[in-house]
Amino acid sequence: METSVCAAALEPSVFHGQGADELHRFLEGVRSRGESAMAIITIGDAADDSPRSVMQPYNNSFHLPTRGNTIPARRSVIAGRRLPQGTRPELVPGLGPVEKDLGLRLRNHRPVEAPWWALKLIGELHGGVTGYKPAGELHPILVDGLGEPLVAVWISLEEDQRWYVIPDATDWSPVLDWLVSKALPAYVPGALRRVRSPHFDDPALLTAAEIEACQALEAEKTRHAAEKVRLQEVLNQAKAAADSVREGLLYGTGQELEDAVAAVLRAAGFTTVELDVELNGTRSADVLAVLGEHRLLVEVKSAGGEAGEKLVGALEKHLATWPQLRPRDPVSGAVLVVNHQHKMTVAERTPQVYRRPEFVASLPFPVLSTAALFEWWRMGDWAAIQKAMLNAVPPAAAPSPAVPSPPRPRQLWSRWRRRPEEAS
């Protein structure tokens, strides 16, 4: 077919006998109409996973068309280097709506096992000599973890050509849908106007009602985008606040774990005192937790596997020595908090810190797992945390029940005298 009237070029080539004549007519037709040249090219060969030479960092390339004949030997090349399996692409921040739409389609619908190629724009002379400044710019759309482009658009110096580079093994259906519904209306509207495409509404032909509806729709899109940004910021702040507690409580040790436990207790309404700082050394438990009239010593420990029973003895010692450290500040009880089996995932851990029945029955104070604290904290169940902590407080002594007095001897004798038949 006649390529000079085409709206876009798919997989063009600059090489003679492989499409160079068709590409030349396409570009000349675009220039004559004053439009932008749209092209989509693929890079790489998904079927070729053979090792590459360390002397040749890029194993795929695509040659871009040159304009004019001032330096016919100099050209720009987009080179590709196959990346290891498991590469995770990410959108470049601040993309325009057209490029963002393409990036989302390729990121979300590309098969997980399909390979990716890192892209680079280089300048070379005929014969493969590199080191020259390339023409145009390569703008990334998707990048890998190191920021290297995986999907990009090359824009010519005159900004009259847009060449989109996508990886091999891409399903063309969503790409072609993007081309017709997003890219051409934005960059080559004249092509859709000529064929009266249903994907393009000519602004010069809209009625007042259509214009009003379009303006309202754009305003709603703007409001939605602003609200999405606000809610994303709220989510980011909530996540940042939760991360330190979550990581410290479930996988932390030492000071990180103590800080997380103290944060959970404060969220549940307790006032906390870091005793190592208060007493200028590790002379007692880790935290003093205060709620109303109740004061509790809290010892915080961690164990990669099963928690040792000697942890209980350490807290018993702290409880016994507290009157000598703070005789005017008596405590109501003590609680041992243990991040046990922290080298395992939370789902693999045992619910209870200690499981030997005889030892559990002899515990003088509550022993709480950080996983249980986390679950209450995660759901905001402050009452459950308070109840679990205050189990360390012994109930107040209740008065003994009244015992009825025995009958007096005279009453017994009187009753005996009234019923002489019972004496026999």
Steps between C-alpha positions, in 0.01 A plus 500: 500500500605862459699583814510879451144533633541267798424627850785307666778252424531163671840330500658724232857452379770731364673223306462459124282209401353473851265799492724803447304620193166470678636682806634780281159550334328491839727770643470718190120474510494600866726800436286617207193507726685665789422212736708297745634164391386225738682167501513195727799267497592193703845423626654170604439138415313308767602167343872580519623456857857401412781656708645823366864601486627729776657705220155566352269644769206541261378206295210668316471832322274706278617771261302824493448694177733790418372829365687675221825399338750725678661211688358188336730267690397617848188345652320444829444153635279366778688208655353235729656275766301200618438509875480208744171326555289656774556864401220714646411807289375821660337809354707815472344772720343801330410335169239654275167318467586338165835356605367401843218304337745308282727430797213363707386274217846352452572468872166344595427277200842374398563132597707465815752270332550731198848660489588869511784695338681803638503775236765757415521764228846512343657675202721316256661528163466258214690189600386497861742759645325650803568800723319766300212705637171351378224708349178544694421385853382173652232557766441201734146375569575183698829450688660221701627517857817678386311760300591361158230546232299191406233675295568845355415751231763655274419856396690660214682832531227669298238327720319383186563127561396282793638145495372278780728209596337194657651157585463190288230245600246780552133441419420747225126523574522739798779694326292557187199596711721754678626632166150562361322613817777696676811578293352605166231729650771674703781525243352439151134610522498585129532133411187410694320808370562391141336160552229637737613264772261439792805530728536871427262790566594807298484797740400729210181296445375463859170651612467724805352211700791273403754766591334556838495125569866465398601787727309349791661163435849654494426689822389176665815325379710780648314481831533122506873522429549753780298288744699193401824685574365609839386150594830353384681741730273397788581136424873574483492673838301215659741245357805692618353522851415127503820365346726567797257345747416207271859409420625560852221306667509196272865473397693737726741435785662717765419871503295481181269245661476695827407818313228318306348347815502838674331659196223238510446555873478877453248451220292292744496781756800416719767746602842340451837566663821359354660363816850453359511877453311580820725279716819571302566136411345156465413471868136406456241414234490680167180703529277632776140514371250714691123498456298682761605370843674195356877488444647200320856385439532383138792286389548471122696208354553326167585148390576372153349164595323376811516743791711383795322457833777692679351824363231469766761482776661823380173690534433342841835639614413847369166485679670402827763775483264780395418608861871571557523706180177698539360445850251787461365373167361151556390299196178306457657213309718400207459382139745311279474582127692264268557516124549125471590313181567836330707330230180334375207660325216597730278226358759234592534603864326329791219709655639467855851592610518204742320169451618268781182467712676475840710809427207700365297419813782629721546835325480784756403763244362521142728412208389664175624435149573799278289335230196525729583862583537575130160353414327710768696810398429441129124496562507780758370272775637705790267336751654159423851634559397662828328182617801282412738736682283549807478124550830558679317692774376267775135548590427695816455284811132426545344475853447146635141378481310509832480162684178444700550449879430149638178457707538556875480187725178621669326513165611146423375377839168678458449341168597162650250543782220577258566180303565223751409233255824565314704408807395137471 
